[in-house]
Amino acid sequence: MGYDIRAWLDRDGRPQLQIIDIDSGGIRVDWDCGGERSHAIKSLFNELILLSVRSDIQGTQARR
């Protein structure tokens, strides 16, 4: 399982991030740093943790 990570700044200079599953082409994380920056960063961190946990669970299930 691999991911394509795309990061850029939008026209207003706000950070954007997408994490795409290479196998399925599905977007796993679609993050926009809109609103309060500290809240947005916490939100991104939570999404990355959830992505990691999902990957671990899928890897465990695939080994069974």
C-alpha positions in Angstrom: 0.0 0.0 0.0 1.4 3.3 -1.0 0.3 6.9 -1.0 0.8 9.9 -3.2 1.1 13.1 -1.1 0.2 16.4 -2.7 0.9 19.6 -0.8 0.5 23.2 -2.0 -0.6 26.7 -1.1 -3.9 28.0 -2.4 -4.3 31.5 -4.0 -4.6 33.0 -0.5 -1.4 31.3 0.7 -3.2 28.7 2.9 -1.7 25.2 3.0 -3.5 22.4 1.3 -2.8 18.6 1.5 -4.2 15.5 -0.2 -3.1 12.0 0.5 -4.2 9.6 -2.2 -4.1 5.8 -2.1 -2.0 4.7 -5.1 -3.8 1.3 -5.5 -7.4 2.6 -5.5 -6.9 6.2 -6.5 -9.1 7.2 -3.5 -8.4 10.4 -1.6 -7.7 9.3 2.0 -7.0 12.8 3.4 -8.2 16.1 1.9 -7.1 18.9 4.2 -7.5 22.6 3.9 -6.0 25.0 6.5 -9.1 27.2 6.6 -10.2 29.0 9.7 -8.1 29.1 12.9 -4.6 27.7 12.1 -4.0 25.9 15.4 -7.4 24.1 15.1 -6.7 23.2 11.5 -3.3 21.7 12.4 -4.9 19.6 15.1 -7.5 18.5 12.6 -4.8 17.4 10.2 -2.9 15.6 12.9 -6.1 13.7 13.8 -6.7 12.7 10.2 -3.1 11.5 9.8 -3.5 9.3 12.9 -6.7 7.8 11.6 -5.1 7.1 8.3 -2.3 5.3 10.0 -4.6 3.2 12.2 -6.7 2.3 9.1 -3.5 1.2 7.3 -2.4 -0.9 10.3 -5.8 -2.6 10.5 -5.9 -3.3 6.8 -2.4 -4.7 6.9 -3.3 -7.0 9.9 -6.4 -8.2 8.1 -4.5 -8.9 4.9 -2.0 -11.1 6.8 -4.7 -13.4 8.1 
